[in-house]
């Protein structure tokens, strides 16, 4: 007797789904969502900022936008704007281009754009993994190194360093999640890639007063 109303409910739900209107398009992070309003702010300092320098120019992130200003000081000029969260700028070796991390495509990926602003192009286009901390290889600026974070059924997440061509594409791993399960913050000098690394992928009760992180080098 109790199965009759349950069956009727299931059929009703299926019928309602058939009559539902077409699904709305995917949410565009760069488009304002819900009621919004603009507020002008005037600041002379910030916190939790990433900075990159080339020549006499410094580019930094502040509240999810990228800004440029003379290294000697002065008024900052905005390079990016909008709801998307743009952070971690990095100059190319010749100073003509910037890499930066943004969620403007719906997921954290590394993007590139002219150093003085303009149209941005996705360097990575991951749908599930997240790529951040993009940096150029000074020895071959056509190649970049990014931090790639993945999540599987056994852990809250692991990170690897991946090399990706400036023109895009899937790239390939430089580090192993088994040897360096938490690799990040790549810095290139000469033929070496230096990065932070934490061992013990499944060791969650380590002594915080002893060595947890180390600086590793990929040769």
C-alpha positions in Angstrom: 0.0 0.0 0.0 2.8 2.4 0.8 4.4 1.9 -2.6 1.5 3.5 -4.5 2.0 7.2 -3.5 5.8 6.8 -3.8 5.5 5.6 -7.4 3.1 8.4 -8.2 5.5 10.9 -6.8 8.4 9.5 -8.9 6.3 9.7 -12.1 5.2 13.2 -11.3 8.8 14.3 -10.8 9.8 12.8 -14.1 6.9 14.5 -15.9 7.9 17.8 -14.3 11.4 17.4 -15.5 10.2 16.8 -19.1 8.2 20.0 -18.9 11.1 22.0 -17.4 12.5 24.9 -19.6 15.9 24.6 -21.1 18.8 24.8 -18.7 20.3 28.2 -18.2 23.8 28.8 -19.6 26.8 28.2 -17.4 27.5 31.0 -14.9 30.0 33.6 -16.2 32.3 34.5 -13.3 33.1 37.8 -15.0 29.5 38.9 -15.1 27.9 40.5 -12.0 25.5 38.2 -10.2 22.5 39.4 -8.2 22.1 43.0 -6.9 25.4 44.9 -7.1 26.7 48.4 -6.6 30.0 50.1 -7.0 32.0 51.7 -4.2 35.1 53.9 -4.6 37.9 53.3 -2.2 41.2 55.2 -1.7 44.0 53.2 -0.1 47.8 53.6 0.3 48.6 50.1 1.5 47.4 46.5 1.2 48.0 43.1 2.7 48.4 39.6 1.3 49.7 40.9 -2.0 51.9 39.3 -4.7 54.4 41.5 -6.5 56.5 41.2 -9.6 59.2 43.7 -10.8 60.7 44.3 -14.2 62.9 47.4 -14.9 61.3 50.4 -13.3 57.8 48.9 -13.1 56.1 46.9 -10.4 52.9 45.0 -10.8 50.9 43.8 -7.8 47.5 42.3 -7.0 45.1 44.0 -4.6 41.6 42.8 -3.8 41.5 40.5 -6.9 42.7 43.0 -9.5 46.1 43.7 -11.0 47.8 47.1 -10.7 50.9 48.7 -12.2 53.0 51.6 -10.9 56.5 53.0 -11.2 59.0 51.3 -8.9 59.9 54.7 -7.5 56.3 55.1 -6.3 53.3 57.2 -7.5 49.8 56.5 -8.6 48.8 52.9 -9.4 47.1 52.1 -12.7 44.6 49.2 -12.9 45.3 46.5 -15.4 42.3 44.2 -14.7 38.9 44.7 -13.2 35.6 43.0 -12.6 34.3 40.2 -10.4 37.0 37.7 -11.5 39.7 37.2 -8.9 43.1 38.0 -10.5 46.2 37.4 -8.5 49.9 36.2 -8.6 51.3 38.4 -11.5 54.6 37.4 -12.9 56.6 39.3 -15.6 58.0 37.5 -18.6 61.8 37.7 -18.9 61.6 40.5 -21.5 59.0 42.4 -19.5 56.4 42.5 -22.3 53.9 40.0 -20.8 52.4 38.9 -17.6 51.3 35.6 -16.3 48.6 35.6 -13.5 46.1 33.3 -11.8 42.4 34.0 -12.4 39.0 32.3 -11.9 37.5 34.2 -14.9 36.9 31.0 -16.8 35.0 29.3 -14.0 38.0 27.6 -12.4 41.5 28.7 -11.2 43.8 28.7 -14.2 46.9 30.6 -15.3 46.3 33.4 -17.9 48.7 35.7 -19.8 48.3 39.2 -21.1 50.4 42.2 -22.3 52.3 43.8 -19.4 50.5 47.1 -19.9 47.1 45.5 -19.8 44.7 44.4 -22.6 43.1 41.1 -23.6 44.0 38.1 -21.6 44.5 34.6 -23.0 44.1 31.3 -21.0 47.4 29.5 -20.7 45.8 26.5 -18.9 42.2 25.4 -19.3 41.7 22.8 -16.6 38.1 22.0 -15.7 38.8 20.1 -12.5 42.4 20.5 -11.5 43.5 24.0 -10.4 46.6 25.7 -11.8 48.2 28.6 -10.1 51.7 30.3 -9.5 52.7 30.6 -13.1 56.3 31.5 -13.9 58.3 31.7 -17.1 61.4 29.7 -17.8 64.1 32.4 -18.4 66.2 30.0 -20.5 63.2 29.4 -22.8 60.4 31.9 -22.3 58.1 29.9 -24.6 57.8 27.5 -21.7 56.2 28.2 -18.3 55.9 26.3 -15.0 52.7 26.2 -13.1 51.5 24.6 -9.8 48.7 22.0 -10.5 46.4 20.9 -7.7 44.3 17.8 -8.0 41.9 16.0 -5.7 41.3 12.3 -5.6 39.2 9.9 -3.5 42.1 9.4 -1.0 43.1 12.9 -0.1 42.1 16.5 0.2 44.4 17.4 -2.6 48.0 17.1 -3.9 50.0 19.5 -6.0 52.6 19.0 -8.7 54.7 21.3 -10.9 53.8 21.1 -14.5 55.5 22.6 -17.6 53.2 24.2 -20.1 54.0 25.8 -23.4 53.2 29.5 -23.8 50.8 28.7 -26.6 48.8 26.4 -24.3 48.2 22.7 -24.3 48.0 20.0 -21.6 51.7 20.2 -20.6 53.5 17.5 -18.6 54.5 16.9 -15.0 57.9 17.8 -13.6 57.4 16.5 -10.1 55.7 13.3 -8.8 52.9 13.5 -6.3 54.4 10.4 -4.7 57.8 12.0 -4.0 56.6 15.6 -3.6 52.8 15.5 -2.8 52.7 19.2 -1.9 55.0 21.0 -4.4 54.5 24.7 -5.0 55.9 28.3 -5.5 58.2 27.5 -8.4 61.2 29.8 -9.0 63.5 29.3 -12.0 67.2 30.2 -11.9 69.4 29.0 -14.7 68.7 25.3 -15.5 67.2 24.7 -12.0 63.6 24.9 -10.7 63.4 25.6 -7.0 60.1 24.9 -5.2 58.6 24.3 -1.8 57.9 20.7 -0.9 56.2 18.9 2.0 56.4 15.1 2.3 54.0 12.8 4.0 50.9 12.8 1.9 48.9 10.9 4.5 50.7 12.2 7.6 48.3 14.6 9.2 49.6 14.7 12.8 53.2 15.9 12.2 55.1 17.8 14.8 54.8 21.5 13.8 58.0 22.3 15.8 60.1 20.1 13.6 60.8 20.2 9.8 57.6 20.2 7.8 58.5 22.1 4.6 61.7 22.2 2.6 63.1 23.8 -0.5 63.7 21.3 -3.2 65.3 21.7 -6.6 64.4 20.0 -9.9 67.5 19.6 -12.2 
